[in-house]
């Protein structure tokens, strides 16, 4: 596989994982929040020199970050392995 084909494949993989994360964290977090988290994480990985296989690394790091963010705001995450539950009212 040529260099250009690898880049295209990695971008498609990152896009697919971004879409999956947007669906997973909806409605707890807006799509823009998820997309910004993915973009920032990807930029950090590029600055650190990660060039191959960034989609999986990005997904894991972003999911951990978004889990914390959703928990901080008391959001409910529908999908995924570690759902964040909304605090219940006393009574």
Buried (B, 14 or more C-beta within 10 A) or exposed (E): EEEEEEEEEBEEBBEEBBEBBBEBBBEBBEBEBBBEBBBBBBEEBEEEEEEEEBBEBBBEBBBEBBBEBBBEEEBEBEEBEEEBEEEEEEE
